[in-house]
Amino acid sequence: WDTGEEVVCVGSYEAKVSDHLNANKINYTWQKFTFPTPLKTATGKVATYTPDLYLVDENKFIEIKGYFREDALEKWEWLLKTYPNSELWNESRLKELNIL
């Protein structure tokens, strides 16, 4: 809503969150931060993590998930430990927020 930038959503939860944030004029950036982790990919490279969005006014990273693959869960756990200002928005949290 603020910048007019296109937000590319992979999942239906992401699209609903984006629509909610825009409709309520909540300041956020979409996938702007990528963090190197201490984890390795299958090929031995440094694994990175890009949270879905960052709530600017709350200084909070948000990950939107319906299901965690094992490698994604490890990276999420690392992010949460390293950046405690992170929050997981899964189906139950999205219902609490009246987004679903």
Buried (B, 14 or more C-beta within 10 A) or exposed (E): EEEEEEBEBEEEBBBBBBEBBEEEEBEBBBEEEEBEBEBEEEEEEEBEBBBBBBBEEEEBBBBBBEEBEEEBEBBBEBBBEEBEEBBBBBBEBBEEEEBB
